Amino acid sequence: MKLILNQSSLSKVKPEYQKLLNDLQKKLENRFGVDLCAYYLLGSVGRGEDRPGISDMDTVVILRRGITDDDEVWEKEIKDEFEPQYPTLERLDLSCMEEKEFDDPKAERLRFIFKTDSVLISGLDITAKFSSYPPGFELAQLLNGNYRQALEKIQKDITEPDEDDRNNPKYVMEYVRWISKKVLRLCLGIVMVDKPFYTRSMQEMSQKFSEYYPFYQSQAETALRQYVEPTNDVGEALDFINEMKATIYKLADEKFG
């Protein structure tokens, strides 16, 4: 089977977001200087598949040194400065990582994501030594590790919000959209166990899963709907999570053993 290839490129990024990336690049180069290893864009923006009001911009700064508390404060300041200028983005994510984090054997999923779904904006291309995979059971397991724990954590985050969440009127919506993505990717993983199919489109994940598992079509459609227009009601969010637990997650338990 063919390995999954990277379909992302800077040429696919919308002009307004290219400007944002350039502005961010200047900021981080001024701050980090020789400590900067690489600066990457991940996800749908780099594939030209972003959707207004739904997609976020996920950027990662890779450093040759450890991450400090001041770096985390700087991340928030940059987010607060630039995010309001781009209302079509659901959110702007900018995070710092230490280069050696990629050497951890547990970082294989992260290495796969950078290998197959990233755009190098500046610096050293670290992905040359990373591996891709063909669609199949091994990749399905890699992409969906700890899927039960992730669901439980988001459920707890919704019912027991921290101070930042309590100050965010959209925190429930953000968690629901996040768990909806997890559910749809789990649907993809379930299909991959038996079929050599791969996509990054949430709609295609729902459609293909429904094709092979029509008994669960309504749940897959619910997950897609909550991804596109997530609820901001705690009760509805918990009902959604419990429905996924009782259906798609039980199927995943059977498939992944």
Backbone bond lengths (Angstrom), bond angles and torsions (degrees), N, CA, C in turn:
res aa  C-N    CA-C-N  psi(-1)  N-CA   C-N-CA  omega(-1)  CA-C   N-CA-C  phi
1 M - - - 1.462 - - 1.529 110.09 -
2 K 1.335 115.85 150.22 1.454 120.84 -177.50 1.529 111.15 -77.15
3 L 1.326 114.58 142.90 1.455 120.18 175.04 1.525 110.03 -69.51
4 I 1.323 116.37 151.26 1.457 121.57 176.47 1.521 108.99 -74.85
5 L 1.327 116.33 128.88 1.460 122.29 -176.82 1.523 111.08 -101.97
6 N 1.311 115.03 157.81 1.465 121.53 178.05 1.528 109.06 -80.38
7 Q 1.325 116.45 119.09 1.458 121.97 179.43 1.531 112.46 -98.95
8 S 1.325 117.83 5.28 1.461 122.14 -176.51 1.523 111.24 -88.85
9 S 1.328 115.93 149.58 1.464 120.82 173.67 1.522 108.59 -162.08
10 L 1.318 115.37 155.99 1.464 120.16 179.83 1.525 110.97 -63.13
11 S 1.328 117.22 -30.06 1.459 120.72 -179.06 1.527 112.50 -65.55
12 K 1.334 117.74 -20.20 1.461 121.77 179.63 1.533 112.32 -87.41
13 V 1.314 117.11 -10.21 1.463 121.51 -177.80 1.529 109.13 -78.15
14 K 1.316 117.26 133.04 1.455 122.29 179.81 1.535 110.17 -59.11
15 P 1.345 117.82 145.07 1.469 120.94 -175.37 1.527 113.89 -53.43
16 E 1.337 117.61 -40.42 1.464 119.01 -178.47 1.525 111.55 -66.18
17 Y 1.322 116.26 -31.44 1.454 118.97 178.67 1.528 111.34 -80.74
18 Q 1.342 117.04 -27.45 1.455 119.00 172.01 1.526 110.42 -62.45
19 K 1.323 116.16 -39.28 1.465 119.60 176.38 1.522 110.85 -62.62
20 L 1.326 116.88 -43.01 1.457 120.80 178.31 1.518 110.66 -60.51
21 L 1.322 117.16 -44.46 1.465 120.52 179.03 1.526 111.38 -61.73
22 N 1.339 116.99 -40.40 1.460 120.42 178.00 1.526 111.71 -64.79
23 D 1.326 116.07 -41.91 1.465 120.12 179.12 1.529 110.66 -64.23
24 L 1.318 116.30 -42.11 1.462 120.27 178.19 1.530 111.07 -65.69
25 Q 1.322 116.12 -38.58 1.462 120.06 179.60 1.526 111.22 -59.81
26 K 1.317 117.04 -43.70 1.467 120.43 178.66 1.523 110.87 -61.51
27 K 1.323 115.74 -41.67 1.466 120.34 -179.84 1.525 111.21 -61.71
28 L 1.322 116.16 -48.51 1.467 118.46 -174.35 1.527 111.74 -74.43
29 E 1.346 117.98 -31.88 1.463 119.19 176.88 1.522 110.97 -66.76
30 N 1.343 116.09 -37.95 1.463 119.59 176.51 1.515 111.67 -65.37
31 R 1.332 116.35 -35.98 1.463 119.66 -177.18 1.525 112.44 -77.97
32 F 1.331 117.65 -45.63 1.465 120.28 -168.14 1.527 114.33 -99.34
33 G 1.320 118.17 -24.94 1.451 120.48 177.00 1.525 112.84 53.90
34 V 1.341 116.75 -127.81 1.463 121.29 -175.93 1.530 112.38 -69.37
35 D 1.342 118.00 -13.71 1.468 120.52 177.34 1.520 111.77 -74.61
36 L 1.330 116.98 -13.87 1.468 120.34 -178.96 1.522 110.27 -77.05
37 C 1.322 115.74 121.26 1.468 121.38 175.37 1.524 110.27 -91.34
38 A 1.331 117.14 -51.21 1.467 120.74 -177.47 1.517 110.27 -160.28
39 Y 1.309 114.39 158.13 1.462 122.30 178.17 1.525 107.28 -132.32
40 Y 1.341 116.45 120.95 1.468 122.10 -173.65 1.525 111.91 -123.24
41 L 1.324 113.75 150.26 1.462 123.21 166.81 1.515 107.44 -107.60
42 L 1.336 116.89 133.49 1.461 121.70 178.29 1.531 109.79 -117.56
43 G 1.332 116.31 153.47 1.455 120.78 166.61 1.515 116.92 92.50
44 S 1.340 114.35 -158.98 1.463 122.25 -166.49 1.522 113.49 -65.80
45 V 1.338 118.70 -30.48 1.466 120.40 -179.88 1.524 110.01 -61.16
46 G 1.324 117.05 -39.95 1.455 121.44 179.62 1.518 113.43 -71.95
47 R 1.322 117.09 -18.94 1.470 120.95 176.29 1.522 111.76 -93.75
48 G 1.332 117.60 -4.13 1.451 121.01 -176.21 1.514 112.78 70.94
49 E 1.350 116.59 22.22 1.467 121.46 -176.62 1.523 112.52 -112.48
50 D 1.322 117.17 12.96 1.467 120.90 -179.01 1.528 110.73 -68.26
51 R 1.331 114.89 149.95 1.465 121.39 -178.79 1.523 109.12 -122.00
52 P 1.344 117.65 129.70 1.469 120.79 -177.72 1.525 112.05 -55.79
53 G 1.322 115.63 132.94 1.452 121.26 177.89 1.505 115.09 78.57
54 I 1.332 117.69 -5.08 1.463 121.95 -178.55 1.529 111.16 -118.51
55 S 1.330 115.69 -46.51 1.464 120.04 -174.84 1.528 111.58 -81.81
56 D 1.324 114.56 148.39 1.455 119.92 171.58 1.523 108.82 -108.40
57 M 1.322 115.87 170.28 1.454 121.20 173.11 1.516 107.48 -110.75
58 D 1.314 115.55 117.69 1.459 121.88 -175.27 1.526 108.74 -108.32
59 T 1.333 116.97 109.47 1.455 121.35 179.99 1.526 109.41 -119.24
60 V 1.329 115.37 145.62 1.462 121.11 -176.03 1.522 109.69 -130.95
61 V 1.328 115.27 128.86 1.452 122.72 175.34 1.526 107.72 -101.58
62 I 1.322 116.97 121.99 1.464 121.64 -178.81 1.523 108.16 -105.37
63 L 1.326 115.63 123.66 1.462 121.77 -173.97 1.521 111.74 -111.42
64 R 1.315 115.20 155.22 1.462 121.75 177.05 1.530 111.87 -86.46
65 R 1.285 117.00 2.05 1.468 122.36 -179.74 1.516 109.81 -131.07
66 G 1.327 115.84 174.69 1.448 120.72 177.79 1.520 112.86 -69.67
67 I 1.343 115.97 160.81 1.463 122.22 -179.74 1.528 108.90 -90.71
68 T 1.330 116.14 133.86 1.459 121.99 -178.02 1.528 110.87 -107.22
69 D 1.331 115.24 168.07 1.467 119.89 175.16 1.526 110.63 -62.36
70 D 1.326 116.67 -35.79 1.470 119.84 178.70 1.534 110.78 -63.82
71 D 1.335 116.78 -34.53 1.471 119.60 177.21 1.522 110.81 -62.47
72 E 1.313 116.80 -40.81 1.464 121.12 -179.18 1.528 110.73 -67.82
73 V 1.331 116.58 -37.01 1.471 120.00 175.43 1.523 109.44 -64.50
74 W 1.325 116.88 -42.19 1.465 121.88 179.29 1.532 110.75 -61.97
75 E 1.322 117.50 -42.10 1.469 121.17 177.66 1.522 110.61 -54.48
76 K 1.334 116.06 -47.60 1.470 120.35 -178.46 1.529 110.93 -65.55
77 E 1.317 117.00 -39.64 1.463 120.16 179.58 1.524 111.10 -63.09
78 I 1.331 116.29 -41.85 1.471 120.56 178.38 1.522 110.25 -64.12
79 K 1.315 116.53 -45.01 1.467 121.03 178.21 1.536 110.71 -58.61
80 D 1.325 116.28 -46.96 1.469 120.68 -178.82 1.530 111.77 -65.66
81 E 1.320 116.74 -29.93 1.469 120.66 179.92 1.522 111.91 -75.04
82 F 1.332 117.35 -44.93 1.459 120.34 -169.76 1.528 114.43 -96.84
83 E 1.326 118.16 -31.70 1.464 119.80 -174.07 1.532 113.07 -57.32
84 P 1.353 119.89 -42.77 1.474 118.47 -179.27 1.527 113.66 -64.11
85 Q 1.325 117.31 -18.47 1.461 120.36 -179.07 1.534 112.23 -78.53
86 Y 1.334 116.35 -10.32 1.466 120.71 -175.08 1.533 109.76 -130.93
87 P 1.344 116.71 73.22 1.467 120.13 -175.96 1.521 114.47 -66.39
88 T 1.336 118.31 -14.26 1.459 119.42 178.27 1.522 111.89 -76.28
89 L 1.333 117.04 -15.56 1.456 120.68 174.99 1.518 110.04 -84.79
90 E 1.328 116.50 136.48 1.450 120.00 173.92 1.523 109.47 -62.04
91 R 1.329 116.11 -40.72 1.449 121.10 176.25 1.520 109.37 -165.43
92 L 1.328 115.71 161.03 1.452 122.59 173.98 1.519 107.81 -111.06
93 D 1.320 115.99 120.13 1.465 121.33 176.76 1.522 108.86 -108.83
94 L 1.313 115.78 126.38 1.450 121.42 173.61 1.521 106.71 -133.55
95 S 1.315 116.46 117.80 1.460 119.93 -176.99 1.514 110.38 -130.36
96 C 1.325 115.83 151.31 1.461 122.47 178.73 1.526 109.43 -106.34
97 M 1.328 115.01 139.87 1.465 122.20 177.07 1.521 109.23 -133.06
98 E 1.318 115.53 152.55 1.454 120.07 173.19 1.528 108.74 -88.69
99 E 1.316 116.25 138.42 1.461 121.53 -176.06 1.523 112.62 -53.79
100 K 1.308 117.21 -38.93 1.465 119.76 -174.65 1.529 113.05 -71.97
101 E 1.350 118.07 -10.23 1.461 120.13 175.96 1.527 111.23 -60.88
102 F 1.321 117.15 -27.94 1.460 120.79 -178.95 1.527 112.13 -72.87
103 D 1.337 117.06 -14.68 1.465 120.59 179.73 1.526 112.90 -80.86
104 D 1.313 116.70 -12.79 1.462 121.15 -179.82 1.534 109.65 -67.04
105 P 1.333 118.01 129.02 1.478 119.66 177.88 1.530 112.74 -55.69
106 K 1.324 117.17 -27.07 1.463 120.53 -179.92 1.525 112.57 -77.17
107 A 1.321 117.58 -3.54 1.467 121.32 -177.19 1.526 112.67 -94.90
108 E 1.334 118.13 17.56 1.459 120.43 -176.64 1.531 111.75 -62.08
109 R 1.321 117.57 -39.47 1.466 120.09 178.02 1.531 110.13 -61.53
110 L 1.324 116.25 -43.19 1.459 120.90 178.96 1.525 110.44 -62.82
111 R 1.319 117.08 -42.18 1.471 120.36 178.73 1.529 111.06 -62.60
112 F 1.339 116.40 -39.67 1.462 119.81 178.26 1.533 110.53 -63.17
113 I 1.319 117.62 -42.61 1.468 121.15 -179.44 1.524 110.37 -61.57
114 F 1.326 116.84 -45.58 1.465 119.65 178.84 1.531 111.20 -65.44
115 K 1.320 116.57 -36.52 1.465 120.50 -179.55 1.518 112.15 -65.91
116 T 1.309 117.64 -37.35 1.465 121.20 -168.42 1.523 115.34 -113.47
117 D 1.332 118.31 -6.27 1.469 118.67 -173.26 1.524 111.67 -148.11
118 S 1.338 117.05 42.64 1.459 120.04 -177.53 1.522 111.12 -136.48
119 V 1.335 114.54 159.64 1.462 122.50 172.15 1.525 107.32 -126.21
120 L 1.328 117.00 125.06 1.460 121.00 175.26 1.524 108.56 -77.21
121 I 1.322 116.77 119.25 1.460 121.30 178.98 1.528 110.76 -89.74
122 S 1.324 116.34 -42.04 1.459 119.89 176.39 1.518 109.49 -158.99
123 G 1.339 115.45 159.31 1.448 119.93 176.38 1.520 113.46 95.13
124 L 1.328 115.29 -158.79 1.456 123.66 -175.42 1.522 111.00 -87.02
125 D 1.339 116.48 132.93 1.463 120.43 176.41 1.533 108.72 -78.17
126 I 1.322 116.34 104.84 1.461 120.86 -177.28 1.523 112.27 -85.34
127 T 1.341 117.73 -7.07 1.462 120.19 -171.38 1.525 113.74 -81.99
128 A 1.336 117.30 -9.91 1.468 119.60 -176.01 1.523 111.87 -59.12
129 K 1.319 116.84 -30.90 1.464 120.35 -177.66 1.533 112.70 -93.24
130 F 1.335 117.63 1.88 1.457 121.12 -178.87 1.526 110.61 -89.09
131 S 1.332 116.23 160.98 1.461 122.10 -177.18 1.522 111.81 -106.23
132 S 1.338 114.56 147.06 1.448 120.90 167.96 1.522 107.74 -102.84
133 Y 1.333 116.10 178.12 1.461 122.53 -178.78 1.522 109.14 -141.00
134 P 1.321 117.54 155.75 1.461 119.97 167.43 1.531 109.15 -83.64
135 P 1.322 118.43 159.35 1.463 119.75 174.17 1.522 110.03 -60.69
136 G 1.323 116.80 138.76 1.452 119.99 -179.91 1.509 111.97 162.28
137 F 1.319 115.15 -172.80 1.461 121.23 -174.17 1.520 111.86 -60.69
138 E 1.345 117.86 -42.75 1.462 121.01 -177.72 1.522 110.81 -61.64
139 L 1.315 117.21 -44.97 1.464 120.67 179.42 1.520 110.99 -68.52
140 A 1.327 117.34 -39.48 1.464 120.92 178.39 1.520 111.05 -57.89
141 Q 1.320 116.19 -43.05 1.466 120.21 177.81 1.522 111.61 -67.74
142 L 1.332 116.63 -41.03 1.451 120.79 -179.04 1.528 111.51 -60.79
143 L 1.317 116.62 -43.95 1.464 121.07 -174.89 1.525 113.15 -78.76
144 N 1.333 117.24 -16.26 1.461 119.64 -174.74 1.528 112.92 -121.25
145 G 1.318 116.48 25.57 1.456 119.17 177.47 1.519 111.79 -60.82
146 N 1.330 115.55 140.77 1.475 121.60 177.48 1.532 112.99 58.89
147 Y 1.331 116.52 35.09 1.467 118.37 -177.24 1.534 111.98 -65.20
148 R 1.310 118.00 -32.70 1.465 120.26 177.69 1.522 111.08 -68.64
149 Q 1.326 116.27 -43.84 1.468 119.88 -178.79 1.528 110.78 -63.67
150 A 1.333 116.92 -37.92 1.463 120.37 179.27 1.525 111.06 -63.26
151 L 1.326 116.19 -40.87 1.467 120.34 178.62 1.520 110.94 -63.66
152 E 1.320 116.68 -45.09 1.463 120.58 -179.31 1.523 110.95 -63.57
153 K 1.345 116.37 -38.54 1.461 119.16 -179.03 1.519 111.19 -65.66
154 I 1.322 116.74 -43.66 1.462 119.56 -179.78 1.524 110.71 -65.90
155 Q 1.322 117.09 -38.28 1.462 120.06 176.40 1.536 110.45 -59.46
156 K 1.325 116.12 -43.01 1.465 120.05 178.99 1.523 110.74 -66.92
157 D 1.333 117.23 -40.43 1.455 120.47 179.42 1.530 111.58 -61.41
158 I 1.325 116.41 -35.68 1.467 120.03 179.37 1.523 111.18 -70.95
159 T 1.325 116.61 -42.15 1.470 120.03 -175.90 1.520 112.82 -83.49
160 E 1.340 117.43 -22.74 1.460 121.18 -179.19 1.531 109.86 -128.79
161 P 1.331 117.60 66.96 1.469 120.36 -175.76 1.529 111.94 -64.79
162 D 1.336 115.34 143.02 1.461 119.05 175.06 1.529 109.15 -83.35
163 E 1.311 116.77 -174.74 1.468 120.07 -174.83 1.523 111.74 -62.72
164 D 1.338 116.74 -41.63 1.465 119.64 179.48 1.525 111.05 -61.47
165 D 1.334 116.57 -41.80 1.460 119.79 178.96 1.521 111.58 -65.84
166 R 1.323 116.27 -41.27 1.472 118.90 -179.75 1.524 111.91 -63.38
167 N 1.321 116.32 -26.20 1.468 120.39 178.22 1.527 112.68 -89.26
168 N 1.330 116.03 0.32 1.459 121.12 -179.67 1.528 108.88 -111.32
169 P 1.320 118.31 108.24 1.478 119.75 -176.65 1.523 113.91 -65.97
170 K 1.323 117.57 -13.58 1.467 121.22 -178.98 1.526 112.40 -108.15
171 Y 1.331 117.58 17.73 1.461 118.03 -172.36 1.534 112.54 -63.67
172 V 1.346 117.43 -36.61 1.470 119.32 179.41 1.525 109.96 -64.53
173 M 1.322 116.95 -43.90 1.465 120.95 178.62 1.527 110.81 -58.00
174 E 1.318 117.03 -42.87 1.462 120.47 -177.77 1.525 111.29 -64.82
175 Y 1.337 116.19 -40.89 1.466 118.78 178.34 1.523 111.44 -69.04
176 V 1.325 117.07 -38.03 1.467 120.15 179.89 1.526 110.46 -65.77
177 R 1.332 116.77 -42.64 1.466 118.70 177.79 1.529 110.44 -63.20
178 W 1.324 117.11 -38.41 1.455 120.51 -179.45 1.534 110.78 -65.83
179 I 1.336 117.22 -46.38 1.471 118.22 -178.94 1.527 110.42 -71.08
180 S 1.332 118.02 -28.16 1.467 119.94 175.28 1.525 110.41 -62.78
181 K 1.338 116.55 -42.07 1.464 120.24 175.88 1.525 110.53 -61.28
182 K 1.328 116.58 -41.55 1.464 120.46 178.44 1.528 111.08 -61.52
183 V 1.326 116.08 -43.20 1.468 120.60 -179.70 1.532 110.36 -63.76
184 L 1.324 116.98 -45.83 1.462 120.01 -177.96 1.526 111.14 -66.24
185 R 1.318 116.86 -36.44 1.471 119.25 176.12 1.525 111.10 -69.52
186 L 1.324 115.69 -30.26 1.458 119.09 174.24 1.528 109.81 -67.95
187 C 1.332 116.87 -38.44 1.472 120.80 174.73 1.525 110.27 -58.30
188 L 1.325 116.34 -43.40 1.460 120.40 177.45 1.524 110.25 -61.36
189 G 1.317 116.92 -44.39 1.455 120.82 179.51 1.514 112.72 -60.58
190 I 1.310 116.76 -40.45 1.468 121.14 178.90 1.524 110.25 -61.77
191 V 1.335 116.14 -43.33 1.458 119.85 178.02 1.530 110.42 -63.68
192 M 1.346 116.55 -42.01 1.459 120.66 -177.01 1.522 113.87 -64.13
193 V 1.314 117.09 -23.46 1.462 119.69 178.41 1.526 110.61 -56.28
194 D 1.335 116.69 -36.30 1.471 120.90 -176.24 1.524 114.09 -114.82
195 K 1.341 117.69 -19.56 1.461 120.54 -174.52 1.531 110.25 -128.12
196 P 1.332 118.07 139.07 1.470 120.86 179.42 1.525 111.51 -79.14
197 F 1.316 115.96 68.51 1.470 121.25 -176.44 1.515 109.53 -121.57
198 Y 1.342 116.17 139.04 1.467 120.60 176.79 1.516 109.35 -147.82
199 T 1.304 117.01 140.42 1.455 123.36 175.14 1.522 108.56 -154.63
200 R 1.320 115.78 159.42 1.465 120.35 172.95 1.530 111.29 -109.19
201 S 1.312 116.63 0.19 1.460 122.20 178.99 1.530 110.25 -83.06
202 M 1.323 116.63 123.70 1.461 120.56 179.27 1.529 110.98 -63.01
203 Q 1.331 116.84 -37.97 1.466 119.81 178.96 1.523 111.09 -64.79
204 E 1.324 116.98 -42.15 1.466 120.06 179.04 1.530 111.27 -66.78
205 M 1.331 117.21 -34.90 1.465 119.98 175.72 1.520 110.60 -59.42
206 S 1.335 116.00 -47.35 1.461 120.72 179.75 1.529 111.23 -63.45
207 Q 1.324 116.74 -44.14 1.463 120.74 -177.00 1.527 111.72 -66.42
208 K 1.338 117.23 -45.48 1.461 119.96 -177.75 1.529 111.19 -67.38
209 F 1.335 116.03 -40.41 1.460 119.89 177.76 1.533 110.02 -61.76
210 S 1.324 116.95 -43.65 1.471 120.96 179.91 1.521 111.47 -64.43
211 E 1.325 115.97 -32.50 1.466 120.23 178.59 1.528 110.97 -65.02
212 Y 1.328 116.99 -42.13 1.461 120.73 -177.36 1.525 112.95 -88.71
213 Y 1.328 116.54 -23.23 1.463 120.55 -178.76 1.533 109.20 -132.19
214 P 1.341 117.24 67.65 1.472 120.86 -175.15 1.528 113.24 -61.07
215 F 1.342 117.59 -23.74 1.463 119.83 179.14 1.525 111.09 -62.46
216 Y 1.350 116.90 -25.72 1.460 122.04 -178.23 1.527 112.47 -106.24
217 Q 1.318 117.35 16.70 1.461 120.49 -175.85 1.527 112.14 -59.07
218 S 1.312 117.53 -43.04 1.471 119.57 -176.97 1.521 111.13 -62.85
219 Q 1.332 117.86 -36.70 1.459 120.38 179.13 1.537 110.96 -69.66
220 A 1.341 116.61 -39.85 1.463 119.84 177.38 1.526 110.79 -64.09
221 E 1.320 116.71 -39.84 1.462 120.48 178.08 1.525 110.98 -67.54
222 T 1.331 117.00 -36.06 1.463 120.63 176.48 1.528 110.37 -63.69
223 A 1.329 116.97 -42.93 1.464 120.84 179.10 1.526 110.70 -62.16
224 L 1.318 116.95 -41.61 1.465 120.22 178.58 1.527 110.62 -65.57
225 R 1.316 116.56 -41.84 1.462 120.24 179.40 1.535 111.11 -63.89
226 Q 1.324 116.47 -40.73 1.461 119.28 179.00 1.526 111.66 -70.77
227 Y 1.314 116.92 -24.77 1.466 119.90 174.46 1.526 110.49 -70.79
228 V 1.331 116.76 -42.83 1.463 121.05 -176.95 1.526 110.92 -75.82
229 E 1.322 116.73 -44.64 1.470 121.67 -177.90 1.528 109.05 -133.30
230 P 1.329 117.05 76.03 1.465 120.20 -175.18 1.521 112.59 -67.63
231 T 1.309 115.50 145.66 1.456 120.55 177.15 1.525 110.43 -73.12
232 N 1.317 115.79 153.67 1.461 120.85 173.65 1.524 110.67 -113.35
233 D 1.332 115.20 14.23 1.462 121.38 -179.72 1.528 109.18 -99.52
234 V 1.321 116.91 125.89 1.459 121.15 -176.11 1.529 111.21 -59.73
235 G 1.325 116.81 -45.90 1.459 120.48 -178.40 1.511 112.49 -61.33
236 E 1.331 116.96 -44.54 1.462 120.61 178.89 1.528 110.89 -66.09
237 A 1.333 115.96 -37.44 1.469 119.81 178.18 1.524 110.93 -62.26
238 L 1.316 117.15 -43.76 1.460 120.53 -179.75 1.524 111.33 -69.04
239 D 1.327 117.02 -35.81 1.472 119.84 175.32 1.526 110.34 -61.54
240 F 1.326 116.25 -41.83 1.455 121.22 178.37 1.529 110.64 -61.22
241 I 1.319 116.71 -47.32 1.467 120.91 -179.83 1.529 110.75 -61.11
242 N 1.318 116.76 -44.65 1.469 120.13 -179.36 1.525 111.68 -64.72
243 E 1.338 116.68 -35.61 1.469 119.75 177.03 1.527 110.39 -65.03
244 M 1.326 116.91 -40.76 1.463 120.28 178.93 1.530 110.82 -66.55
245 K 1.322 116.52 -39.39 1.468 120.91 177.81 1.522 111.43 -58.50
246 A 1.321 115.44 -41.11 1.469 120.46 -173.39 1.525 113.28 -81.22
247 T 1.331 117.41 -10.42 1.465 119.35 -173.74 1.529 111.53 -125.85
248 I 1.313 116.95 -83.27 1.464 121.30 -173.73 1.525 111.36 -63.02
249 Y 1.311 117.12 -38.05 1.468 118.93 -179.39 1.529 111.34 -70.58
250 K 1.307 117.45 -33.23 1.472 119.43 175.05 1.529 110.50 -66.60
251 L 1.313 116.89 -39.43 1.457 121.03 176.64 1.541 109.78 -62.92
252 A 1.321 117.06 -41.32 1.465 121.39 178.94 1.523 110.47 -62.70
253 D 1.323 117.06 -39.80 1.469 120.80 177.67 1.525 110.50 -57.61
254 E 1.336 116.01 -40.10 1.466 120.37 179.57 1.535 110.86 -68.98
255 K 1.332 116.64 -41.36 1.451 120.84 -174.90 1.530 112.28 -72.07
256 F 1.332 115.29 -40.16 1.452 119.68 -176.00 1.526 113.01 -91.42
257 G 1.326 115.85 -7.97 1.452 120.38 175.26 1.502 114.01 68.66
